[in-house]
């Protein structure tokens, strides 16, 4: 079964283009180092009537978009190998000290074991 790193973050709408440029470059690096898939998804239909809608969970401020992103790997061991290569890649390390177009303290992330794969 595959393994997924998942992220939920809040990006000011005025910064979405900058975030898209950064994440497009990052996605290419992850894929080059072996990630099976890399997706960045911006909230579109979030006014749902059941469960806990993303806006109640993430608590966006006015003018912020909710971004849900994920990276797919073969396994957790594969994720660890890919991420070690990514974190050593100069294209990624060069961006680590730069200001991001979102507040990283409000980002949620974690690794997930896939237990249903259809």
Backbone as JSON Lines, residues from 0, in Angstrom:
{"i":0,"aa":"X","n":[0.83,-1.2,0.0],"ca":[0.0,0.0,0.0],"c":[0.87,1.25,0.0]}
{"i":1,"aa":"X","n":[0.37,2.29,-0.6],"ca":[1.12,3.54,-0.71],"c":[1.13,4.31,0.62]}
{"i":2,"aa":"X","n":[1.9,5.37,0.64],"ca":[2.03,6.25,1.8],"c":[1.86,7.68,1.3]}
{"i":3,"aa":"X","n":[1.2,8.52,2.09],"ca":[0.89,9.88,1.66],"c":[1.29,10.89,2.73]}
{"i":4,"aa":"X","n":[1.97,11.95,2.29],"ca":[2.16,13.12,3.14],"c":[1.06,14.09,2.76]}
{"i":5,"aa":"X","n":[0.29,14.55,3.76],"ca":[-0.82,15.46,3.5],"c":[-0.61,16.79,4.2]}
{"i":6,"aa":"X","n":[-1.12,17.85,3.58],"ca":[-0.94,19.2,4.09],"c":[-2.23,20.0,3.92]}
{"i":7,"aa":"X","n":[-2.55,20.83,4.89],"ca":[-3.61,21.83,4.78],"c":[-2.98,23.15,5.19]}
{"i":8,"aa":"X","n":[-3.08,24.15,4.3],"ca":[-2.51,25.44,4.62],"c":[-3.4,26.56,4.11]}
{"i":9,"aa":"X","n":[-3.19,27.72,4.67],"ca":[-3.97,28.91,4.32],"c":[-3.06,29.88,3.58]}
{"i":10,"aa":"X","n":[-3.47,30.22,2.37],"ca":[-2.67,31.1,1.53],"c":[-3.49,32.35,1.21]}
{"i":11,"aa":"X","n":[-2.97,33.54,1.51],"ca":[-3.7,34.73,1.09],"c":[-3.96,34.66,-0.42]}
{"i":12,"aa":"X","n":[-5.18,34.96,-0.82],"ca":[-5.54,34.85,-2.24],"c":[-4.62,35.68,-3.12]}
{"i":13,"aa":"X","n":[-4.17,36.82,-2.61],"ca":[-3.26,37.67,-3.39],"c":[-1.9,37.0,-3.6]}
{"i":14,"aa":"X","n":[-1.6,35.94,-2.82],"ca":[-0.32,35.24,-2.93],"c":[-0.43,33.89,-3.64]}
{"i":15,"aa":"X","n":[-1.62,33.55,-4.14],"ca":[-1.79,32.24,-4.77],"c":[-0.88,32.04,-5.97]}
{"i":16,"aa":"X","n":[-0.69,33.06,-6.79],"ca":[0.18,32.91,-7.96],"c":[1.62,32.61,-7.53]}
{"i":17,"aa":"X","n":[2.1,33.32,-6.51],"ca":[3.46,33.07,-6.0],"c":[3.55,31.67,-5.4]}
{"i":18,"aa":"X","n":[2.52,31.27,-4.65],"ca":[2.52,29.92,-4.07],"c":[2.52,28.87,-5.18]}
{"i":19,"aa":"X","n":[1.76,29.1,-6.22],"ca":[1.7,28.14,-7.33],"c":[3.07,27.99,-8.0]}
{"i":20,"aa":"X","n":[3.78,29.09,-8.19],"ca":[5.12,29.02,-8.79],"c":[6.07,28.2,-7.91]}
{"i":21,"aa":"X","n":[6.04,28.46,-6.61],"ca":[6.92,27.74,-5.68],"c":[6.56,26.26,-5.64]}
{"i":22,"aa":"X","n":[5.28,25.95,-5.53],"ca":[4.87,24.54,-5.41],"c":[5.05,23.78,-6.72]}
{"i":23,"aa":"X","n":[4.94,24.46,-7.85],"ca":[5.19,23.79,-9.13],"c":[6.65,23.36,-9.22]}
{"i":24,"aa":"X","n":[7.55,24.25,-8.81],"ca":[8.98,23.9,-8.8],"c":[9.25,22.78,-7.79]}
{"i":25,"aa":"X","n":[8.66,22.89,-6.6],"ca":[8.86,21.87,-5.57],"c":[8.34,20.52,-6.04]}
{"i":26,"aa":"X","n":[7.18,20.52,-6.67],"ca":[6.61,19.27,-7.16],"c":[7.51,18.57,-8.15]}
{"i":27,"aa":"X","n":[8.15,19.34,-9.0],"ca":[9.09,18.74,-9.97],"c":[10.26,18.08,-9.25]}
{"i":28,"aa":"X","n":[10.74,18.73,-8.19],"ca":[11.85,18.15,-7.42],"c":[11.41,16.85,-6.75]}
{"i":29,"aa":"X","n":[10.24,16.86,-6.11],"ca":[9.75,15.64,-5.46],"c":[9.59,14.51,-6.48]}
{"i":30,"aa":"X","n":[9.02,14.82,-7.63],"ca":[8.83,13.78,-8.66],"c":[10.17,13.27,-9.18]}
{"i":31,"aa":"X","n":[11.13,14.18,-9.4],"ca":[12.46,13.75,-9.87],"c":[13.13,12.81,-8.88]}
{"i":32,"aa":"X","n":[12.85,12.99,-7.6],"ca":[13.48,12.15,-6.58],"c":[12.64,10.92,-6.24]}
{"i":33,"aa":"X","n":[11.54,10.7,-6.95],"ca":[10.82,9.43,-6.82],"c":[9.4,9.47,-6.31]}
{"i":34,"aa":"X","n":[8.88,10.62,-5.91],"ca":[7.48,10.67,-5.48],"c":[6.59,10.21,-6.63]}
{"i":35,"aa":"X","n":[5.55,9.47,-6.31],"ca":[4.65,8.95,-7.34],"c":[3.67,10.0,-7.84]}
{"i":36,"aa":"X","n":[3.26,10.91,-6.96],"ca":[2.31,11.96,-7.33],"c":[2.51,13.14,-6.39]}
{"i":37,"aa":"X","n":[2.2,14.32,-6.9],"ca":[2.32,15.55,-6.12],"c":[1.17,16.44,-6.55]}
{"i":38,"aa":"X","n":[0.31,16.82,-5.63],"ca":[-0.86,17.63,-5.95],"c":[-1.0,18.8,-4.99]}
{"i":39,"aa":"X","n":[-1.39,19.94,-5.55],"ca":[-1.74,21.13,-4.78],"c":[-3.16,21.49,-5.2]}
{"i":40,"aa":"X","n":[-4.09,21.53,-4.27],"ca":[-5.5,21.75,-4.58],"c":[-6.01,22.94,-3.78]}
{"i":41,"aa":"X","n":[-6.66,23.89,-4.47],"ca":[-7.19,25.07,-3.79],"c":[-8.69,24.86,-3.57]}
{"i":42,"aa":"X","n":[-9.17,25.25,-2.38],"ca":[-10.57,25.06,-2.03],"c":[-11.51,25.68,-3.05]}
{"i":43,"aa":"X","n":[-12.57,24.94,-3.36],"ca":[-13.54,25.4,-4.35],"c":[-14.96,25.24,-3.84]}
{"i":44,"aa":"X","n":[-15.33,24.05,-3.44],"ca":[-16.68,23.75,-2.96],"c":[-16.58,23.38,-1.49]}
{"i":45,"aa":"X","n":[-16.49,24.39,-0.63],"ca":[-16.23,24.14,0.79],"c":[-17.41,24.43,1.69]}
{"i":46,"aa":"X","n":[-18.51,24.86,1.14],"ca":[-19.7,25.18,1.93],"c":[-20.6,23.95,2.02]}
{"i":47,"aa":"X","n":[-20.08,22.91,2.65],"ca":[-20.83,21.65,2.76],"c":[-21.71,21.67,4.0]}
{"i":48,"aa":"X","n":[-22.73,20.85,4.0],"ca":[-23.72,20.85,5.09],"c":[-23.55,19.67,6.06]}
{"i":49,"aa":"X","n":[-22.53,18.86,5.87],"ca":[-22.35,17.72,6.77],"c":[-20.89,17.67,7.22]}
{"i":50,"aa":"X","n":[-20.66,16.92,8.3],"ca":[-19.29,16.81,8.8],"c":[-18.77,18.14,9.31]}
{"i":51,"aa":"X","n":[-17.49,18.27,9.29],"ca":[-16.81,19.51,9.7],"c":[-16.16,20.11,8.46]}
{"i":52,"aa":"X","n":[-16.79,21.13,7.88],"ca":[-16.24,21.73,6.66],"c":[-14.82,22.27,6.89]}
{"i":53,"aa":"X","n":[-14.02,22.23,5.86],"ca":[-12.65,22.72,5.96],"c":[-12.56,24.13,6.54]}
{"i":54,"aa":"X","n":[-13.45,25.07,6.18],"ca":[-13.33,26.4,6.78],"c":[-13.47,26.39,8.31]}
{"i":55,"aa":"X","n":[-14.29,25.52,8.86],"ca":[-14.4,25.45,10.33],"c":[-13.16,24.8,10.93]}
{"i":56,"aa":"X","n":[-12.56,23.89,10.21],"ca":[-11.36,23.21,10.68],"c":[-10.13,24.12,10.6]}
{"i":57,"aa":"X","n":[-9.95,24.78,9.45],"ca":[-8.75,25.56,9.21],"c":[-8.85,27.01,9.68]}
{"i":58,"aa":"X","n":[-10.06,27.52,9.82],"ca":[-10.31,28.89,10.27],"c":[-9.57,29.94,9.44]}
{"i":59,"aa":"X","n":[-9.87,30.0,8.12],"ca":[-9.21,31.02,7.3],"c":[-9.66,32.42,7.67]}
{"i":60,"aa":"X","n":[-8.75,33.36,7.54],"ca":[-9.08,34.77,7.71],"c":[-9.67,35.26,6.39]}
{"i":61,"aa":"X","n":[-10.3,36.4,6.43],"ca":[-10.85,37.0,5.22],"c":[-9.73,37.14,4.18]}
{"i":62,"aa":"X","n":[-10.0,36.72,2.95],"ca":[-9.01,36.85,1.89],"c":[-8.04,35.7,1.79]}
{"i":63,"aa":"X","n":[-8.24,34.63,2.57],"ca":[-7.34,33.48,2.51],"c":[-8.03,32.31,1.8]}
{"i":64,"aa":"X","n":[-7.25,31.57,1.04],"ca":[-7.71,30.35,0.38],"c":[-7.19,29.15,1.17]}
{"i":65,"aa":"X","n":[-7.99,28.1,1.22],"ca":[-7.55,26.86,1.85],"c":[-6.93,25.99,0.76]}
{"i":66,"aa":"X","n":[-5.71,25.54,1.01],"ca":[-5.01,24.67,0.08],"c":[-4.82,23.31,0.75]}
{"i":67,"aa":"X","n":[-5.21,22.28,0.02],"ca":[-5.01,20.9,0.45],"c":[-4.02,20.29,-0.53]}
{"i":68,"aa":"X","n":[-2.94,19.75,-0.01],"ca":[-1.95,19.16,-0.92],"c":[-1.49,17.83,-0.38]}
{"i":69,"aa":"X","n":[-0.98,17.02,-1.31],"ca":[-0.5,15.71,-0.9],"c":[0.57,15.2,-1.86]}
{"i":70,"aa":"X","n":[1.42,14.34,-1.31],"ca":[2.49,13.7,-2.07],"c":[2.35,12.21,-1.81]}
{"i":71,"aa":"X","n":[2.4,11.41,-2.87],"ca":[2.21,9.96,-2.76],"c":[3.54,9.24,-2.99]}
{"i":72,"aa":"X","n":[3.77,8.24,-2.16],"ca":[4.98,7.42,-2.21],"c":[4.6,5.94,-2.23]}
{"i":73,"aa":"X","n":[5.57,5.08,-2.5],"ca":[5.33,3.63,-2.49],"c":[5.08,3.12,-1.08]}
{"i":74,"aa":"X","n":[5.79,3.7,-0.1],"ca":[5.73,3.24,1.29],"c":[6.33,4.33,2.17]}
{"i":75,"aa":"X","n":[6.25,4.14,3.48],"ca":[6.88,5.11,4.38],"c":[8.4,5.11,4.19]}
{"i":76,"aa":"X","n":[8.99,3.93,4.01],"ca":[10.43,3.86,3.78],"c":[10.81,4.61,2.5]}
{"i":77,"aa":"X","n":[10.0,4.45,1.47],"ca":[10.24,5.17,0.22],"c":[10.1,6.67,0.44]}
{"i":78,"aa":"X","n":[9.08,7.09,1.21],"ca":[8.9,8.52,1.54],"c":[10.14,9.06,2.22]}
{"i":79,"aa":"X","n":[10.66,8.32,3.2],"ca":[11.83,8.78,3.94],"c":[13.04,8.95,3.02]}
{"i":80,"aa":"X","n":[13.22,8.02,2.09],"ca":[14.34,8.12,1.13],"c":[14.16,9.31,0.2]}
{"i":81,"aa":"X","n":[12.95,9.46,-0.34],"ca":[12.67,10.57,-1.25],"c":[12.87,11.9,-0.53]}
{"i":82,"aa":"X","n":[12.31,12.03,0.67],"ca":[12.41,13.3,1.41],"c":[13.85,13.62,1.79]}
{"i":83,"aa":"X","n":[14.66,12.61,2.07],"ca":[16.08,12.86,2.38],"c":[16.77,13.46,1.15]}
{"i":84,"aa":"X","n":[16.46,12.94,-0.03],"ca":[17.04,13.48,-1.27],"c":[16.53,14.89,-1.53]}
{"i":85,"aa":"X","n":[15.23,15.09,-1.33],"ca":[14.63,16.41,-1.57],"c":[15.25,17.45,-0.64]}
{"i":86,"aa":"X","n":[15.39,17.12,0.63],"ca":[15.92,18.07,1.61],"c":[17.4,18.36,1.4]}
{"i":87,"aa":"X","n":[18.09,17.54,0.61],"ca":[19.49,17.8,0.27],"c":[19.63,18.5,-1.08]}
{"i":88,"aa":"X","n":[18.53,18.64,-1.8],"ca":[18.54,19.25,-3.13],"c":[18.66,20.77,-3.01]}
{"i":89,"aa":"X","n":[19.62,21.34,-3.71],"ca":[19.88,22.78,-3.62],"c":[18.69,23.62,-4.08]}
{"i":90,"aa":"X","n":[17.86,23.08,-4.95],"ca":[16.68,23.83,-5.39],"c":[15.69,24.02,-4.25]}
{"i":91,"aa":"X","n":[15.7,23.11,-3.28],"ca":[14.82,23.22,-2.11],"c":[15.53,23.98,-1.0]}
{"i":92,"aa":"X","n":[16.77,23.63,-0.71],"ca":[17.48,24.29,0.4],"c":[17.64,25.78,0.15]}
{"i":93,"aa":"X","n":[17.72,26.18,-1.12],"ca":[17.85,27.61,-1.44],"c":[16.6,28.4,-1.05]}
{"i":94,"aa":"X","n":[15.47,27.74,-0.95],"ca":[14.22,28.44,-0.62],"c":[13.91,28.43,0.87]}
{"i":95,"aa":"X","n":[14.65,27.66,1.64],"ca":[14.31,27.47,3.06],"c":[14.4,28.73,3.9]}
{"i":96,"aa":"X","n":[15.26,29.64,3.56],"ca":[15.39,30.86,4.35],"c":[14.62,32.03,3.76]}
{"i":97,"aa":"X","n":[13.91,31.78,2.67],"ca":[13.12,32.84,2.04],"c":[11.74,32.91,2.67]}
{"i":98,"aa":"X","n":[11.16,34.09,2.6],"ca":[9.81,34.28,3.13],"c":[8.81,33.55,2.23]}
{"i":99,"aa":"X","n":[7.97,32.75,2.84],"ca":[6.96,32.0,2.11],"c":[5.71,32.87,1.91]}
{"i":100,"aa":"X","n":[4.92,32.6,0.88],"ca":[3.71,33.4,0.64],"c":[2.52,32.97,1.5]}
{"i":101,"aa":"X","n":[2.79,32.32,2.62],"ca":[1.76,31.89,3.57],"c":[2.41,31.76,4.94]}
{"i":102,"aa":"X","n":[1.6,31.66,5.98],"ca":[2.09,31.53,7.35],"c":[2.33,30.06,7.67]}
{"i":103,"aa":"X","n":[3.58,29.66,7.71],"ca":[3.92,28.24,7.93],"c":[3.46,27.75,9.31]}
{"i":104,"aa":"X","n":[3.3,28.65,10.27],"ca":[2.85,28.24,11.6],"c":[1.4,27.77,11.59]}
{"i":105,"aa":"X","n":[0.65,28.13,10.56],"ca":[-0.76,27.74,10.47],"c":[-0.97,26.56,9.52]}
{"i":106,"aa":"X","n":[0.13,25.95,9.08],"ca":[0.05,24.79,8.19],"c":[-0.05,23.52,9.02]}
{"i":107,"aa":"X","n":[-0.9,22.6,8.58],"ca":[-1.01,21.28,9.21],"c":[-0.44,20.26,8.24]}
{"i":108,"aa":"X","n":[0.28,19.28,8.79],"ca":[0.85,18.25,7.91],"c":[1.04,16.96,8.68]}
{"i":109,"aa":"X","n":[1.17,15.89,7.93],"ca":[1.41,14.59,8.55],"c":[1.53,13.5,7.51]}
{"i":110,"aa":"X","n":[2.07,12.38,7.93],"ca":[2.21,11.21,7.07],"c":[1.08,10.22,7.34]}
{"i":111,"aa":"X","n":[0.57,9.62,6.27],"ca":[-0.6,8.74,6.38],"c":[-0.35,7.41,5.67]}
{"i":112,"aa":"X","n":[-0.61,6.32,6.39],"ca":[-0.58,5.0,5.78],"c":[-1.89,4.8,5.01]}
{"i":113,"aa":"X","n":[-1.79,4.37,3.78],"ca":[-2.99,4.07,3.02],"c":[-3.53,2.72,3.52]}
{"i":114,"aa":"X","n":[-4.82,2.67,3.84],"ca":[-5.38,1.39,4.25],"c":[-6.51,0.94,3.35]}
{"i":115,"aa":"X","n":[-6.94,1.77,2.43],"ca":[-7.86,1.37,1.36],"c":[-7.31,1.95,0.08]}
{"i":116,"aa":"X","n":[-7.09,1.1,-0.9],"ca":[-6.57,1.53,-2.19],"c":[-7.36,0.79,-3.25]}
{"i":117,"aa":"X","n":[-8.22,1.51,-3.97],"ca":[-9.1,0.86,-4.96],"c":[-8.61,1.19,-6.36]}
